[in-house]
Amino acid sequence: KLTMPREIITLQVGQCGNQVGMEFWKQLCKEHGINNEGVLEEYATQGDDRKDVFFYQADDEHYIPRALLIDLEPRVIEMIQKSAFSSLYNPENVFISKEGIGAGNNWASGYSQCEKIQEEIMEMIDREADGSDSLEGFVLLHSIAGGTGSGMGSYLLEKLNDRFPKKLIQTYSVFPNYLDSSDTVVQPYNSLLTLKRLTLNADCVVVLDNTALNRIAVDRLKIPNPSFAQTNSLVSTVMSASTTPLRYPGYMNNDLIGLLASLIPTPRCHFLMTGYTPLTIDIQASSVRKTTVLDVMRRLLQTKNIMVSAPTRKGAYISILNIIQGEVDATQIHKSLQRIRERKLANFITWGPASIQVALSKKSPYVESSHKVSGLMLANHTSIYLSLIHI
């Protein structure tokens, strides 16, 4: 018996948020057998997947993402509107500032511009919320270093928290590359001002940093100069994998609160890191051949697969949730967990349960994969503070 779906509304804010969002929706359409116009393909009509968490159906039965595309400058959204996926989105859910000058990489500019136009945006959000049967929460996609994603993202977090106090707010926040000299002088200020709102107004922040994403693309996928599109597709892989339990529901972890409750022990301790294996980008695949459950779970604990620049050898895990996709037997999971415990591959805090939680999830039958098993790790680890210190 399927329970009522708990819908999630996605807010894509600024250049980074919209670029990542575009890759995410491409991936979701692929996994649910929806074509780029929102029409369900013939072969996907009998699926038992739950599309209505992220999509709703229009009068002519085609699927529309529950997404708001918001930016203060037109460039990225216009690019989406000219792409093959232009007719997927609801045009009423696209907001581009009339001035169209952007926030000039300035947090204060993004924040104050959002204050002036907030009624229009909140109206769009209210309309989407009213169109949901049982809204669970919001997902915000943004970067914290620029102007729109940081300033406007901050303002929207405050407003959402105020308007929907009982709804979950999860963010996928892209942190800047601290190894490169930034083209934005005020990047640290933008980041710090946004961090305050992420701490106070979000229930869960998935930290993705450009330093680690670039490193993974170069070292693991052997791409010498990774493009934004390629690192963004890594982010969309993590996002789609972390939402599979919601879209292919099982007995457990079939809503967002179930996933997050097991990871966040105290409200402020909500900055999570992610790892994914085996990785593929289009034609590039990391050279992993055998994927047993133990291999996948062991690789997820290796720093080189983690999408944050924080060494997990230092400090300790507070909690770990592994989402394992593929044809997997429960006994393999138990054996793997036992082996990891015996070898002390994961160092946990002393004051909490020292166990890795596992959610089993189906793989999309419509996406071909060269690997039998793949895994995503969502982890709460004390060394995340190093990512925050770099700012």
FENQUI-V493215 format. One record per helix or strand. SS is the DSSP state (H for helix, E for strand). FROM is the first residue (numbers start at 1). TO is the last residue. Records with the same first field share a line. If there is no record, write none. Layout:
SS: FROM-TO ; FROM-TO
This chain:
E: 7-13 ; 34-34 ; 40-40 ; 55-57 ; 63-65 ; 67-71 ; 94-96 ; 135-143 ; 168-175 ; 204-209 ; 271-277 ; 280-281 ; 284-285 ; 306-306 ; 317-326 ; 348-348 ; 356-361 ; 373-381
H: 14-32 ; 42-44 ; 51-53 ; 75-82 ; 91-93 ; 107-130 ; 148-163 ; 187-201 ; 210-220 ; 228-242 ; 244-247 ; 256-261 ; 293-300 ; 303-305 ; 330-342 ; 384-390
